[in-house]
Amino acid sequence: MRPDLLIVGDSHSAALHEAALARGMTSEMLYISGNFWHENQMRPHRTQGVSAPYRRGLNRKIAEFNGRVGGSAFAPDVPVLASIGYHLGRLVPLFSRHGHTPDAAHMAGNDALLFVSDDFLLSYVLHHRDNLFRLLRFGGQHATMTVIAPPLIQTDPVALHVARRITAVLRKHGLTVFDPRDEEDWADRPLPDDLRAPDGVHGNAAYGAEVLRRLSERGLLDPAPATA
């Protein structure tokens, strides 16, 4: 029996998966550490959906997932939520370690910061994420897929700019993206404590439920199954 929902991505997938199960959906999750996504270990695959050419362990994990769901990670008949392409915890520190910032306003009174243009920021993002963007385009061509951007944990201006730049690139490629930074009640402010996981850097099941609710309201996800 095919599941109601496939969730593919990094550690931010857990909140979505927990919420989907609580919603009464038959959800299956392919979790792969953000380290492997960030290191460009992952590639599109015609039958599996995604593969890791140089990682046997990851390929076994993908094959097991494909076996459970009865097909590709990017299946045409099952909606897919993908927390892929951001991985800000790996991307932003590399950028800001030497004081670079894409936010001119943030430089006021701080001569130690080095302003970079939007073109420079885009080049940096593409250098590290172009392979993942290619994977997501492949997924979007084969499945009804929504990319889920990570929650806003802190209002670091570099992280805000990088996340928004990634969202803009994905949408330019024709992909559907749910970005919490677009939500009026979540934009530009940290995720409240009641929606955070105990580690403080991920959303919890309540956050996942709220994301699924908003996706459903926008026609991006079927309504929750009726309960007896």
Backbone as CSV, one residue per row, in Angstrom:
resi,resn,N_x,N_y,N_z,CA_x,CA_y,CA_z,C_x,C_y,C_z
1,MET,0.852,-1.200,0.000,0.000,0.000,0.000,0.883,1.243,0.000
2,ARG,0.597,2.153,-0.917,1.394,3.376,-1.008,1.066,4.306,0.153
3,PRO,2.070,5.005,0.701,1.806,5.959,1.786,1.054,7.187,1.288
4,ASP,0.541,7.980,2.235,-0.137,9.240,1.895,0.852,10.350,1.606
5,LEU,2.055,10.228,2.164,3.007,11.331,2.109,4.430,10.788,2.185
6,LEU,5.319,11.368,1.373,6.747,11.087,1.457,7.457,12.349,1.927
7,ILE,8.361,12.183,2.891,9.133,13.306,3.410,10.607,12.970,3.234
8,VAL,11.322,13.825,2.523,12.717,13.570,2.177,13.548,14.772,2.611
9,GLY,14.633,14.524,3.352,15.471,15.659,3.696,16.347,15.433,4.904
10,ASP,16.629,16.550,5.590,17.565,16.534,6.718,16.807,16.468,8.038
11,SER,17.434,16.916,9.116,16.837,16.786,10.447,15.548,17.584,10.606
12,HIS,15.317,18.574,9.762,14.060,19.321,9.842,12.866,18.491,9.364
13,SER,13.140,17.326,8.779,12.065,16.448,8.337,11.292,15.843,9.504
14,ALA,11.961,15.671,10.648,11.363,14.931,11.765,10.060,15.563,12.239
15,ALA,10.037,16.882,12.371,8.827,17.563,12.847,7.664,17.348,11.888
16,LEU,7.944,17.362,10.601,6.896,17.146,9.596,6.378,15.721,9.666
17,HIS,7.288,14.763,9.821,6.908,13.346,9.874,6.070,13.067,11.122
18,GLU,6.508,13.564,12.273,5.743,13.363,13.508,4.348,13.956,13.383
19,ALA,4.274,15.151,12.795,2.979,15.813,12.642,2.081,15.054,11.677
20,ALA,2.656,14.524,10.607,1.859,13.765,9.638,1.283,12.503,10.277
21,LEU,2.088,11.806,11.073,1.598,10.602,11.749,0.492,10.962,12.739
22,ALA,0.674,12.051,13.485,-0.346,12.491,14.437,-1.623,12.910,13.721
23,ARG,-1.484,13.340,12.486,-2.616,13.772,11.659,-3.403,12.581,11.112
24,GLY,-2.845,11.384,11.284,-3.502,10.184,10.797,-3.065,9.768,9.410
25,MET,-1.968,10.365,8.923,-1.468,10.035,7.594,-0.486,8.868,7.669
26,THR,-0.400,8.098,6.609,0.654,7.090,6.502,1.839,7.765,5.831
27,SER,2.731,8.270,6.650,3.876,9.045,6.189,5.138,8.201,6.258
28,GLU,5.978,8.335,5.257,7.294,7.685,5.268,8.360,8.763,5.098
29,MET,9.421,8.665,5.887,10.472,9.679,5.887,11.817,9.081,5.494
30,LEU,12.494,9.748,4.565,13.891,9.445,4.246,14.730,10.545,4.860
31,TYR,15.348,10.238,6.005,16.199,11.219,6.681,17.661,10.949,6.338
32,ILE,18.337,11.986,5.856,19.772,11.949,5.615,20.373,13.207,6.222
33,SER,21.426,13.069,6.967,22.037,14.197,7.671,22.337,15.359,6.718
34,GLY,22.151,16.562,7.226,22.468,17.753,6.448,23.905,17.809,5.989
35,ASN,24.809,17.107,6.712,26.211,17.075,6.284,26.345,16.519,4.875
36,PHE,25.609,15.440,4.591,25.725,14.799,3.278,25.082,15.648,2.185
37,TRP,23.949,16.281,2.507,23.352,17.194,1.524,24.316,18.351,1.246
38,HIS,24.858,18.936,2.307,25.751,20.089,2.158,27.012,19.734,1.369
39,GLU,27.518,18.530,1.568,28.752,18.114,0.902,28.515,17.638,-0.531
40,ASN,27.291,17.826,-1.028,26.951,17.443,-2.405,27.196,15.961,-2.670
41,GLN,26.816,15.137,-1.687,26.935,13.690,-1.855,25.764,13.103,-2.645
42,MET,24.664,13.861,-2.783,23.425,13.310,-3.303,23.217,13.696,-4.772
43,ARG,22.639,12.751,-5.532,22.398,12.959,-6.953,20.996,12.470,-7.337
44,PRO,20.422,13.013,-8.411,19.161,12.451,-8.918,19.385,11.028,-9.423
45,HIS,18.350,10.209,-9.312,18.438,8.839,-9.805,17.113,8.473,-10.463
46,ARG,17.186,7.897,-11.656,15.983,7.679,-12.464,14.956,6.795,-11.765
47,THR,15.400,5.754,-11.062,14.454,4.833,-10.433,14.337,5.033,-8.922
48,GLN,15.437,5.379,-8.250,15.392,5.579,-6.796,14.929,6.974,-6.411
49,GLY,15.053,7.925,-7.318,14.745,9.315,-7.015,15.991,10.068,-6.599
50,VAL,16.724,9.481,-5.668,17.947,10.108,-5.179,18.959,9.008,-4.905
51,SER,20.232,9.318,-5.090,21.271,8.338,-4.792,22.494,9.056,-4.234
52,ALA,23.368,8.275,-3.604,24.638,8.785,-3.080,25.740,7.930,-3.691
53,PRO,26.272,8.334,-4.856,27.180,7.466,-5.621,28.385,6.952,-4.837
54,TYR,28.855,7.713,-3.856,30.087,7.328,-3.172,29.847,6.899,-1.716
55,ARG,28.577,6.629,-1.371,28.244,6.280,0.007,27.363,5.033,0.027
56,ARG,27.977,3.880,0.253,27.211,2.632,0.240,26.134,2.613,1.319
57,GLY,26.500,3.118,2.511,25.538,3.120,3.605,24.296,3.943,3.285
58,LEU,24.510,5.095,2.689,23.371,5.932,2.315,22.546,5.276,1.220
59,ASN,23.190,4.637,0.266,22.445,3.963,-0.795,21.613,2.811,-0.254
60,ARG,22.123,2.108,0.753,21.321,1.053,1.393,20.092,1.661,2.061
61,LYS,20.314,2.785,2.720,19.199,3.462,3.396,18.148,3.910,2.381
62,ILE,18.579,4.445,1.262,17.654,4.879,0.209,16.913,3.677,-0.373
63,ALA,17.634,2.574,-0.611,16.999,1.372,-1.152,15.948,0.820,-0.188
64,GLU,16.250,0.842,1.119,15.275,0.386,2.111,14.036,1.270,2.112
65,PHE,14.257,2.579,1.994,13.132,3.518,1.918,12.294,3.231,0.678
66,ASN,12.941,3.070,-0.468,12.221,2.770,-1.707,11.408,1.483,-1.568
67,GLY,11.982,0.494,-0.877,11.256,-0.754,-0.662,10.012,-0.559,0.185
68,ARG,10.120,0.303,1.215,8.957,0.543,2.086,7.841,1.271,1.352
69,VAL,8.224,2.208,0.486,7.194,3.044,-0.161,6.755,2.475,-1.506
70,GLY,7.431,1.428,-1.977,7.038,0.799,-3.222,7.371,1.599,-4.459
71,GLY,8.471,2.333,-4.416,8.859,3.106,-5.587,9.880,4.173,-5.262
72,SER,9.946,5.181,-6.114,10.942,6.237,-6.011,10.649,7.189,-4.856
73,ALA,11.708,7.860,-4.377,11.535,8.921,-3.379,10.772,10.110,-3.955
74,PHE,10.784,10.240,-5.272,10.010,11.281,-5.957,8.962,10.585,-6.809
75,ALA,7.876,10.181,-6.144,6.852,9.389,-6.811,5.774,10.298,-7.398
76,PRO,5.285,9.998,-8.609,4.274,10.858,-9.225,2.909,10.797,-8.559
77,ASP,2.643,9.725,-7.790,1.304,9.531,-7.225,1.231,9.798,-5.725
78,VAL,2.316,10.278,-5.122,2.322,10.573,-3.685,2.952,11.946,-3.475
79,PRO,2.291,12.857,-2.740,2.916,14.163,-2.489,4.210,14.023,-1.699
80,VAL,5.149,14.894,-2.022,6.472,14.864,-1.397,6.749,16.201,-0.732
81,LEU,7.235,16.163,0.509,7.764,17.344,1.188,9.279,17.153,1.277
82,ALA,10.019,18.154,0.831,11.482,18.031,0.765,12.149,19.144,1.569
83,SER,12.829,18.767,2.638,13.627,19.754,3.393,15.066,19.652,2.906
84,ILE,15.261,20.095,1.671,16.545,19.963,0.982,16.917,21.317,0.387
85,GLY,18.207,21.647,0.415,18.695,22.808,-0.321,19.118,23.979,0.533
86,TYR,18.747,23.995,1.813,19.090,25.112,2.695,20.285,24.736,3.566
87,HIS,20.066,23.922,4.604,21.144,23.446,5.472,22.003,24.629,5.943
88,LEU,21.301,25.607,6.515,21.924,26.893,6.840,23.029,26.756,7.881
89,GLY,22.911,25.766,8.765,23.924,25.585,9.791,25.285,25.218,9.234
90,ARG,25.303,24.690,8.001,26.570,24.397,7.343,27.007,25.537,6.445
91,LEU,26.052,26.256,5.894,26.357,27.254,4.868,26.692,28.632,5.442
92,VAL,25.929,29.075,6.432,26.069,30.449,6.924,27.368,30.673,7.698
93,PRO,27.778,29.773,8.621,29.034,30.032,9.343,30.239,30.184,8.429
94,LEU,30.285,29.424,7.334,31.398,29.551,6.391,31.457,30.954,5.802
95,PHE,30.278,31.523,5.578,30.193,32.831,4.953,30.550,33.965,5.918
96,SER,30.070,33.837,7.138,30.185,34.951,8.080,31.418,34.865,8.985
97,ARG,32.182,33.796,8.862,33.324,33.583,9.768,34.310,34.747,9.739
98,HIS,34.494,35.352,8.566,35.450,36.459,8.432,34.758,37.822,8.374
99,GLY,33.516,37.863,8.850,32.839,39.142,8.969,32.088,39.603,7.738
100,HIS,31.863,38.734,6.766,31.106,39.131,5.586,29.618,39.231,5.915
101,THR,28.953,40.197,5.333,27.519,40.358,5.523,26.891,40.906,4.245
102,PRO,25.704,40.408,3.873,24.980,40.962,2.730,24.007,42.060,3.140
103,ASP,24.021,42.419,4.418,23.062,43.383,4.961,23.787,44.680,5.297
104,ALA,23.637,45.692,4.416,24.332,46.965,4.627,23.884,47.637,5.915
105,ALA,22.604,47.524,6.253,22.095,48.167,7.467,22.757,47.581,8.710
106,HIS,23.112,46.309,8.642,23.726,45.632,9.784,25.145,46.152,10.050
107,MET,25.711,46.876,9.094,27.084,47.357,9.227,27.196,48.647,10.026
108,ALA,26.072,49.280,10.277,26.104,50.570,10.960,26.859,50.475,12.279
109,GLY,27.914,51.264,12.400,28.699,51.307,13.622,29.620,50.126,13.807
110,ASN,29.769,49.284,12.789,30.638,48.118,12.920,31.578,48.069,11.719
111,ASP,32.727,48.689,11.865,33.686,48.771,10.760,34.365,47.435,10.467
112,ALA,34.165,46.450,11.337,34.818,45.154,11.128,34.096,44.311,10.082
113,LEU,32.844,44.658,9.751,32.075,43.864,8.795,32.416,44.251,7.361
114,LEU,32.360,43.274,6.478,32.661,43.470,5.065,31.400,43.220,4.252
115,PHE,30.904,44.245,3.586,29.667,44.120,2.811,29.931,43.388,1.501
116,VAL,29.035,42.458,1.157,29.110,41.773,-0.128,27.808,42.013,-0.893
117,SER,27.905,42.066,-2.201,26.743,42.340,-3.038,25.838,41.115,-3.142
118,ASP,24.627,41.354,-3.653,23.704,40.247,-3.861,24.245,39.274,-4.904
119,ASP,24.949,39.780,-5.911,25.543,38.906,-6.923,26.603,37.992,-6.300
120,PHE,27.389,38.555,-5.383,28.397,37.744,-4.699,27.716,36.667,-3.862
121,LEU,26.664,37.058,-3.141,25.939,36.101,-2.306,25.351,34.987,-3.163
122,LEU,24.785,35.353,-4.302,24.218,34.340,-5.189,25.298,33.384,-5.677
123,SER,26.452,33.913,-6.039,27.549,33.056,-6.496,27.974,32.090,-5.397
124,TYR,28.019,32.570,-4.172,28.384,31.720,-3.035,27.354,30.602,-2.851
125,VAL,26.069,30.978,-2.893,25.003,29.991,-2.729,25.061,28.947,-3.844
126,LEU,25.194,29.388,-5.075,25.218,28.450,-6.195,26.429,27.524,-6.141
127,HIS,27.556,28.046,-5.678,28.759,27.213,-5.566,28.493,26.010,-4.667
128,HIS,27.777,26.247,-3.580,27.546,25.182,-2.599,26.247,24.411,-2.820
129,ARG,25.293,24.975,-3.537,23.965,24.375,-3.588,23.467,24.020,-4.988
130,ASP,24.230,24.314,-6.027,23.718,24.112,-7.375,23.351,22.646,-7.635
131,ASN,24.142,21.698,-7.133,23.811,20.282,-7.321,22.505,19.916,-6.625
132,LEU,22.266,20.483,-5.452,21.011,20.209,-4.756,19.839,20.856,-5.478
133,PHE,20.051,22.032,-6.040,18.987,22.661,-6.818,18.647,21.796,-8.035
134,ARG,19.664,21.193,-8.632,19.440,20.293,-9.768,18.625,19.075,-9.324
135,LEU,18.952,18.543,-8.151,18.201,17.417,-7.605,16.746,17.803,-7.358
136,LEU,16.524,18.978,-6.805,15.159,19.418,-6.535,14.380,19.649,-7.826
137,ARG,15.028,20.175,-8.848,14.342,20.329,-10.132,13.923,18.961,-10.683
138,PHE,14.807,17.978,-10.539,14.483,16.613,-10.944,13.264,16.114,-10.162
139,GLY,13.279,16.306,-8.843,12.156,15.876,-8.021,10.861,16.558,-8.418
140,GLY,10.932,17.877,-8.688,9.745,18.620,-9.076,9.177,18.190,-10.410
141,GLN,10.012,17.643,-11.277,9.558,17.153,-12.580,8.846,15.811,-12.477
142,HIS,9.116,15.058,-11.400,8.580,13.705,-11.287,7.542,13.546,-10.181
143,ALA,7.389,14.538,-9.323,6.471,14.400,-8.188,5.772,15.717,-7.911
144,THR,4.665,15.626,-7.186,4.020,16.824,-6.653,4.744,17.165,-5.359
145,MET,5.685,18.067,-5.462,6.646,18.296,-4.383,6.589,19.729,-3.880
146,THR,6.680,19.882,-2.571,6.829,21.186,-1.940,8.126,21.200,-1.147
147,VAL,8.974,22.162,-1.427,10.204,22.325,-0.650,9.858,23.098,0.623
148,ILE,10.293,22.587,1.750,10.008,23.214,3.045,11.286,23.857,3.570
149,ALA,11.321,25.177,3.599,12.476,25.881,4.156,12.512,25.688,5.673
150,PRO,13.688,25.744,6.282,13.782,25.540,7.729,13.155,26.691,8.499
151,PRO,12.728,26.432,9.733,12.145,27.509,10.544,13.185,28.573,10.883
152,LEU,12.693,29.742,11.180,13.559,30.855,11.575,13.867,30.707,13.067
153,ILE,15.093,30.344,13.370,15.489,30.092,14.757,16.059,31.350,15.403
154,GLN,16.860,32.093,14.669,17.389,33.350,15.191,17.444,34.375,14.062
155,THR,17.372,35.641,14.434,17.301,36.696,13.422,18.686,37.175,13.018
156,ASP,19.569,36.242,12.723,20.882,36.574,12.188,20.701,37.101,10.774
157,PRO,21.165,38.316,10.473,20.907,38.893,9.147,21.512,38.086,8.006
158,VAL,22.654,37.450,8.240,23.256,36.637,7.178,22.360,35.432,6.876
159,ALA,21.905,34.725,7.920,21.032,33.569,7.718,19.741,33.972,7.026
160,LEU,19.185,35.128,7.401,17.955,35.606,6.764,18.167,35.833,5.273
161,HIS,19.252,36.510,4.927,19.523,36.814,3.527,19.793,35.540,2.722
162,VAL,20.582,34.631,3.286,20.911,33.401,2.568,19.653,32.566,2.343
163,ALA,18.836,32.417,3.391,17.609,31.625,3.243,16.690,32.226,2.189
164,ARG,16.510,33.529,2.227,15.626,34.172,1.247,16.192,34.060,-0.170
165,ARG,17.516,34.100,-0.283,18.123,33.984,-1.615,17.899,32.584,-2.165
166,ILE,18.021,31.574,-1.317,17.775,30.210,-1.755,16.320,30.035,-2.169
167,THR,15.402,30.551,-1.365,13.982,30.463,-1.711,13.711,31.108,-3.062
168,ALA,14.295,32.267,-3.296,14.081,32.971,-4.568,14.599,32.155,-5.747
169,VAL,15.772,31.527,-5.576,16.337,30.713,-6.661,15.430,29.517,-6.953
170,LEU,14.969,28.844,-5.914,14.108,27.681,-6.110,12.816,28.064,-6.817
171,ARG,12.230,29.170,-6.419,10.994,29.606,-7.072,11.247,30.019,-8.522
172,LYS,12.383,30.592,-8.779,12.731,30.951,-10.155,12.821,29.703,-11.022
173,HIS,13.208,28.584,-10.416,13.257,27.313,-11.131,11.878,26.670,-11.263
174,GLY,10.844,27.331,-10.761,9.493,26.810,-10.883,9.070,25.872,-9.777
175,LEU,9.850,25.794,-8.702,9.529,24.905,-7.597,8.593,25.589,-6.601
176,THR,7.741,24.798,-5.983,6.855,25.284,-4.931,7.608,25.248,-3.607
177,VAL,7.649,26.375,-2.917,8.404,26.472,-1.666,7.500,27.030,-0.571
178,PHE,7.506,26.380,0.587,6.910,26.958,1.791,8.056,27.484,2.648
179,ASP,8.119,28.796,2.797,9.176,29.424,3.585,8.537,30.154,4.759
180,PRO,8.844,29.741,5.999,8.264,30.420,7.169,8.538,31.920,7.186
181,ARG,9.592,32.363,6.510,9.928,33.787,6.475,8.905,34.604,5.685
182,ASP,8.050,33.926,4.934,6.980,34.599,4.201,5.704,34.739,5.023
183,GLU,5.644,34.026,6.145,4.433,34.013,6.956,4.383,35.261,7.836
184,GLU,3.266,35.949,7.799,3.171,37.231,8.498,3.462,37.099,9.985
185,ASP,3.017,36.004,10.607,3.204,35.854,12.056,4.551,35.227,12.421
186,TRP,5.325,34.779,11.424,6.624,34.188,11.700,7.778,34.988,11.122
187,ALA,7.496,35.896,10.212,8.560,36.594,9.482,9.420,37.435,10.424
188,ASP,10.744,37.340,10.229,11.714,38.209,10.901,11.711,38.108,12.416
189,ARG,11.176,37.014,12.944,11.243,36.834,14.401,11.515,35.363,14.699
190,PRO,12.248,35.080,15.766,12.587,33.689,16.066,11.343,32.855,16.363
191,LEU,11.447,31.572,16.057,10.369,30.638,16.357,10.123,30.622,17.865
192,PRO,8.866,30.747,18.304,8.602,30.759,19.756,8.951,29.425,20.403
193,ASP,9.208,29.480,21.695,9.683,28.300,22.428,8.705,27.134,22.342
194,ASP,7.394,27.420,22.311,6.429,26.323,22.309,6.390,25.566,20.983
195,LEU,7.071,26.097,19.965,7.145,25.409,18.672,8.539,24.841,18.400
196,ARG,9.420,24.900,19.407,10.790,24.415,19.243,10.971,23.035,19.852
197,ALA,11.827,22.245,19.213,12.239,20.964,19.780,13.154,21.213,20.985
198,PRO,13.358,20.208,21.825,14.209,20.398,23.004,15.619,20.881,22.682
199,ASP,16.134,20.584,21.482,17.486,21.037,21.146,17.545,22.527,20.830
200,GLY,16.393,23.163,20.676,16.340,24.607,20.461,16.604,25.060,19.042
201,VAL,16.999,24.148,18.143,17.372,24.563,16.788,16.499,23.929,15.702
202,HIS,15.487,23.174,16.112,14.545,22.586,15.164,13.118,22.864,15.639
203,GLY,12.193,22.804,14.709,10.800,22.856,15.096,10.373,21.529,15.706
204,ASN,9.330,21.572,16.555,8.813,20.340,17.157,7.571,19.858,16.388
205,ALA,6.917,18.837,16.925,5.743,18.289,16.236,4.628,19.319,16.113
206,ALA,4.495,20.211,17.106,3.473,21.252,17.022,3.767,22.214,15.872
207,TYR,5.050,22.521,15.691,5.440,23.348,14.545,5.144,22.613,13.240
208,GLY,5.515,21.334,13.186,5.223,20.547,11.997,3.743,20.524,11.680
209,ALA,2.900,20.395,12.719,1.448,20.375,12.511,0.962,21.702,11.932
210,GLU,1.541,22.791,12.392,1.146,24.101,11.881,1.562,24.261,10.422
211,VAL,2.746,23.758,10.077,3.174,23.804,8.673,2.224,22.990,7.808
212,LEU,1.887,21.773,8.242,0.976,20.931,7.463,-0.392,21.575,7.328
213,ARG,-0.861,22.224,8.384,-2.157,22.910,8.322,-2.136,23.999,7.260
214,ARG,-1.078,24.776,7.220,-0.985,25.862,6.254,-0.840,25.323,4.827
215,LEU,-0.112,24.244,4.679,-0.007,23.627,3.359,-1.380,23.146,2.880
216,SER,-2.126,22.540,3.799,-3.451,22.042,3.449,-4.388,23.187,3.057
217,GLU,-4.340,24.282,3.798,-5.186,25.437,3.495,-4.898,26.003,2.109
218,ARG,-3.645,25.841,1.645,-3.240,26.394,0.347,-3.346,25.377,-0.786
219,GLY,-3.938,24.230,-0.472,-4.119,23.215,-1.496,-2.877,22.457,-1.852
220,LEU,-1.835,22.523,-1.011,-0.575,21.841,-1.275,-0.506,20.483,-0.595
221,LEU,-1.511,20.161,0.202,-1.556,18.900,0.917,-3.011,18.558,1.154
222,ASP,-3.350,17.282,1.061,-4.726,16.869,1.315,-5.100,17.178,2.755
223,PRO,-6.381,17.456,3.016,-6.824,17.656,4.400,-6.528,16.436,5.248
224,ALA,-6.493,16.635,6.568,-6.248,15.511,7.468,-7.348,14.473,7.304
225,PRO,-7.013,13.171,7.358,-8.035,12.130,7.260,-9.072,12.290,8.354
226,ALA,-10.314,11.980,8.020,-11.382,12.066,9.018,-11.160,11.008,10.091
227,THR,-11.420,11.362,11.333,-11.293,10.407,12.442,-12.664,9.864,12.810
228,ALA,-12.670,8.643,13.296,-13.950,8.008,13.657,-14.559,8.662,14.881
